[in-house]
Amino acid sequence: MNTTADPTVSVICMSYNLKAFIREALSGILMQKTDFPFEVVVHDDASTDGTQEIILEYAERHKAIVPIFQKENQFSREGIYPFTIPLAAARGRYIAECDADDYWTDPAKLQKQVDFMDQHPDYAMCYHSYLMLRDGKFSDPSSVAPKDYSQNELMAFHIGGYGMATCTKLWRNVLTIDDYRYFYNYCPDYILNVLMGMRGKCKYLPGILPSIYRKWGGNTWSGQRFTTERVRIMYRKLYDHAVETKDQHFIDMRAEFL
């Protein structure tokens, strides 16, 4: 791996009471072979099961790791998924994410994604294949084939099908402090897709080994993020944001979700 004070990629790793899985996640990140530097911003939301001790163990051995430890669990306190905290700390030109219960399998993942993005400035994001891991068994996420996404398809992103797993994405670090407010209390994956659509297209890269998205009883956020009321409010806020931009095309794209 390659690390310096000026990372090309910031990898965000979200963690809470994931002692059983976090070694696999961090090892998959740290095995990346790149010709550019990267950092690993690990945000732990006040774990009590020994997860923080494992993060510190890795941080002592790998200078790329930047740990952020909460003293009070942010999710329990206000129901807020604290993604904006490591997002604001990320210094790289690009951002990738691998939550602590997921993991990467391809040591060339970041290199391949950065190479593509450097060569294609009209793309705001790229992603690759993934497998679901449930009860020790791997499965394809959907019978629908993965695809490229136009700007329109991102701005009017529909939940369902193959989708884009969090642990497969790499995107340009172009969001502003004002954009961050749309991540509070809602599905950050979905909102990221929509906001990236304002900035470019998304490419599916077939030549990367699948990342592993683990489905289990401890998926704290995913169990709540798609409730009908939560989604309705999220759609409304994104429409309000579109109105604020005064971009009529963006407004029209989001109006269909009201």
C-alpha positions as CSV (number, residue, x, y, z in Angstrom):
1,M,0.0,0.0,0.0
2,N,1.0,3.6,-0.5
3,T,0.4,6.3,2.1
4,T,1.5,9.9,2.4
5,A,0.2,13.2,3.8
6,D,-1.8,13.9,0.6
7,P,-4.1,11.0,-0.2
8,T,-5.6,10.5,-3.6
9,V,-8.4,8.4,-2.1
10,S,-10.1,8.6,1.3
11,V,-11.7,5.3,2.3
12,I,-14.5,5.7,4.8
13,C,-15.2,2.8,7.2
14,M,-18.3,3.1,9.4
15,S,-18.3,1.0,12.5
16,Y,-20.4,0.1,15.6
17,N,-20.0,-3.0,17.7
18,L,-18.5,-5.0,14.8
19,K,-15.7,-6.8,16.6
20,A,-16.4,-10.0,14.7
21,F,-16.1,-8.4,11.2
22,I,-13.8,-5.3,11.3
23,R,-10.5,-7.2,10.9
24,E,-11.8,-8.5,7.6
25,A,-12.9,-5.1,6.5
26,L,-9.7,-3.3,7.4
27,S,-7.5,-6.1,5.9
28,G,-9.4,-5.8,2.6
29,I,-8.7,-2.1,2.5
30,L,-5.1,-2.2,3.6
31,M,-4.2,-4.9,1.0
32,Q,-4.9,-2.4,-1.8
33,K,-2.0,-2.1,-4.2
34,T,-1.9,1.4,-5.7
35,D,0.6,3.8,-7.2
36,F,-1.1,6.6,-5.3
37,P,-1.5,7.3,-1.6
38,F,-4.7,6.7,0.3
39,E,-6.1,7.1,3.8
40,V,-8.6,5.1,5.8
41,V,-11.0,7.2,7.9
42,V,-12.5,4.8,10.4
43,H,-15.5,6.3,12.3
44,D,-16.6,4.3,15.3
45,D,-19.9,5.2,16.9
46,A,-19.0,4.5,20.5
47,S,-18.6,0.7,20.3
48,T,-18.7,-1.2,23.6
49,D,-17.7,-4.7,22.4
50,G,-13.9,-4.2,21.8
51,T,-14.1,-2.9,18.2
52,Q,-12.3,0.3,19.1
53,E,-9.4,-1.7,20.5
54,I,-9.0,-3.5,17.2
55,I,-9.1,-0.2,15.3
56,L,-6.4,1.1,17.6
57,E,-4.3,-2.0,17.0
58,Y,-4.5,-1.5,13.3
59,A,-3.9,2.2,13.5
60,E,-0.7,1.6,15.5
61,R,0.6,-0.6,12.6
62,H,-0.7,1.4,9.7
63,K,-0.3,5.1,9.4
64,A,-2.9,5.3,6.7
65,I,-5.7,4.7,9.3
66,V,-7.3,7.8,10.8
67,P,-9.6,6.8,13.7
68,I,-12.5,8.9,14.8
69,F,-14.1,7.6,18.1
70,Q,-17.4,8.9,19.4
71,K,-17.8,9.0,23.2
72,E,-21.6,8.9,22.8
73,N,-23.5,6.8,20.2
74,Q,-24.7,9.3,17.7
75,F,-27.3,7.0,16.1
76,S,-29.0,6.2,19.5
77,R,-28.9,9.8,20.7
78,E,-30.7,11.4,17.7
79,G,-31.3,8.6,15.2
80,I,-28.7,10.2,12.9
81,Y,-26.4,8.1,10.8
82,P,-23.1,9.9,11.4
83,F,-21.8,9.6,7.9
84,T,-21.2,13.3,7.6
85,I,-18.4,13.2,10.2
86,P,-15.9,11.1,8.3
87,L,-17.1,12.6,5.1
88,A,-16.1,16.0,6.3
89,A,-12.7,14.7,7.4
90,A,-11.9,13.0,4.1
91,R,-9.0,14.7,2.3
92,G,-8.7,12.6,-0.9
93,R,-9.7,13.6,-4.4
94,Y,-11.9,10.5,-4.4
95,I,-13.9,8.8,-1.7
96,A,-14.6,5.1,-1.4
97,E,-16.5,3.3,1.4
98,C,-16.3,0.0,3.1
99,D,-18.4,-0.4,6.2
100,A,-16.9,-2.5,8.9
101,D,-19.2,-5.5,8.3
102,D,-18.4,-5.6,4.6
103,Y,-15.1,-6.3,2.8
104,W,-13.2,-6.1,-0.4
105,T,-11.7,-9.0,-2.3
106,D,-9.7,-7.4,-5.1
107,P,-6.3,-5.8,-4.2
108,A,-6.5,-3.7,-7.4
109,K,-10.0,-2.3,-6.8
110,L,-9.0,1.2,-5.9
111,Q,-6.3,1.4,-8.6
112,K,-8.7,0.3,-11.4
113,Q,-11.4,2.7,-10.2
114,V,-9.0,5.7,-9.9
115,D,-7.5,5.0,-13.3
116,F,-11.0,5.1,-14.9
117,M,-12.0,8.2,-13.1
118,D,-8.8,10.1,-13.9
119,Q,-9.4,9.3,-17.6
120,H,-13.1,10.1,-17.7
121,P,-13.8,13.5,-16.1
122,D,-17.5,13.4,-17.3
123,Y,-18.1,10.6,-14.7
124,A,-18.8,11.6,-11.1
125,M,-18.8,8.0,-9.8
126,C,-18.1,4.4,-10.7
127,Y,-18.9,1.1,-9.1
128,H,-18.4,-2.7,-9.6
129,S,-20.0,-6.0,-8.8
130,Y,-20.8,-7.4,-5.3
131,L,-22.1,-10.5,-3.6
132,M,-24.5,-10.8,-0.7
133,L,-23.3,-12.8,2.3
134,R,-26.1,-14.1,4.4
135,D,-25.9,-16.9,7.0
136,G,-22.5,-18.0,5.6
137,K,-23.8,-18.3,2.0
138,F,-23.0,-16.1,-1.0
139,S,-25.6,-15.0,-3.6
140,D,-26.0,-12.6,-6.4
141,P,-27.8,-9.5,-5.3
142,S,-30.3,-9.6,-8.2
143,S,-31.1,-11.3,-11.5
144,V,-31.0,-7.9,-13.1
145,A,-27.6,-7.1,-14.7
146,P,-25.5,-4.2,-13.4
147,K,-25.5,-1.1,-15.7
148,D,-24.1,2.3,-16.4
149,Y,-26.2,5.2,-15.1
150,S,-26.8,8.5,-17.0
151,Q,-27.1,11.7,-15.1
152,N,-30.8,11.6,-15.4
153,E,-30.9,8.1,-14.0
154,L,-28.9,9.2,-11.0
155,M,-30.9,12.3,-10.3
156,A,-34.1,10.2,-10.5
157,F,-32.6,7.1,-8.9
158,H,-35.1,4.3,-8.3
159,I,-34.5,1.9,-5.4
160,G,-34.4,-1.7,-6.5
161,G,-32.8,-4.1,-9.0
162,Y,-29.1,-4.6,-8.9
163,G,-28.4,-1.2,-7.5
164,M,-25.0,0.0,-6.3
165,A,-23.7,-1.4,-3.0
166,T,-21.9,1.0,-0.7
167,C,-18.8,-1.1,-0.7
168,T,-18.4,-0.9,-4.5
169,K,-18.5,2.8,-5.1
170,L,-15.8,5.4,-5.7
171,W,-16.8,9.0,-6.3
172,R,-15.3,12.4,-6.6
173,N,-14.9,14.4,-3.4
174,V,-16.9,17.4,-4.6
175,L,-19.8,17.7,-2.1
176,T,-20.0,20.8,-0.1
177,I,-20.8,21.5,3.6
178,D,-24.2,22.6,2.4
179,D,-24.7,19.2,0.6
180,Y,-23.9,17.3,3.8
181,R,-27.2,18.3,5.5
182,Y,-29.0,16.0,3.1
183,F,-27.3,13.0,4.6
184,Y,-28.7,13.5,8.1
185,N,-31.2,10.9,9.2
186,Y,-31.7,9.5,5.8
187,C,-30.2,6.8,3.5
188,P,-26.8,8.2,2.6
189,D,-26.4,5.8,-0.3
190,Y,-29.5,7.0,-2.1
191,I,-28.8,10.7,-1.5
192,L,-25.2,10.3,-2.7
193,N,-26.5,8.8,-6.0
194,V,-28.8,11.7,-6.5
195,L,-26.3,14.4,-5.7
196,M,-23.6,12.8,-7.9
197,G,-26.1,12.9,-10.7
198,M,-25.9,16.6,-10.7
199,R,-22.2,16.4,-11.3
200,G,-21.8,13.6,-13.8
201,K,-22.5,10.0,-14.9
202,C,-21.8,6.7,-13.2
203,K,-19.8,3.8,-14.8
204,Y,-20.1,0.1,-14.0
205,L,-16.6,-1.5,-14.1
206,P,-16.8,-5.2,-14.9
207,G,-13.1,-6.1,-14.3
208,I,-13.1,-5.9,-10.5
209,L,-13.6,-8.9,-8.2
210,P,-16.9,-8.5,-6.3
211,S,-17.0,-6.8,-2.9
212,I,-18.9,-8.6,-0.2
213,Y,-22.0,-7.0,1.3
214,R,-22.9,-8.7,4.5
215,K,-26.6,-9.0,5.4
216,W,-27.2,-9.9,9.0
217,G,-29.3,-9.0,12.1
218,G,-26.9,-6.2,13.1
219,N,-27.3,-4.0,10.0
220,T,-28.5,-1.2,12.3
221,W,-29.2,1.4,9.6
222,S,-30.4,-0.7,6.7
223,G,-33.2,-2.0,8.9
224,Q,-34.7,1.5,9.3
225,R,-33.8,3.5,6.2
226,F,-36.5,2.3,3.9
227,T,-39.6,2.8,6.0
228,T,-42.3,4.5,4.0
229,E,-42.4,7.7,6.1
230,R,-38.6,8.0,6.2
231,V,-38.4,7.6,2.4
232,R,-41.2,10.1,1.8
233,I,-39.5,12.8,3.9
234,M,-36.2,12.1,2.2
235,Y,-37.8,12.5,-1.2
236,R,-39.4,15.8,-0.1
237,K,-36.1,17.1,1.1
238,L,-34.3,16.2,-2.1
239,Y,-37.0,18.0,-4.1
240,D,-36.6,21.1,-1.9
241,H,-32.9,20.9,-2.6
242,A,-33.6,20.8,-6.3
243,V,-35.7,23.9,-6.0
244,E,-32.9,25.6,-4.1
245,T,-30.5,24.9,-7.0
246,K,-32.9,26.6,-9.5
247,D,-32.0,23.9,-11.9
248,Q,-35.3,23.2,-13.7
249,H,-34.2,19.9,-15.1
250,F,-33.2,18.7,-11.6
251,I,-36.5,20.0,-10.2
252,D,-38.4,18.0,-12.9
253,M,-36.4,14.9,-12.2
254,R,-37.2,15.0,-8.5
255,A,-40.8,16.1,-8.9
256,E,-41.9,12.6,-9.9
257,F,-41.1,11.3,-6.4
258,L,-43.5,13.6,-4.5
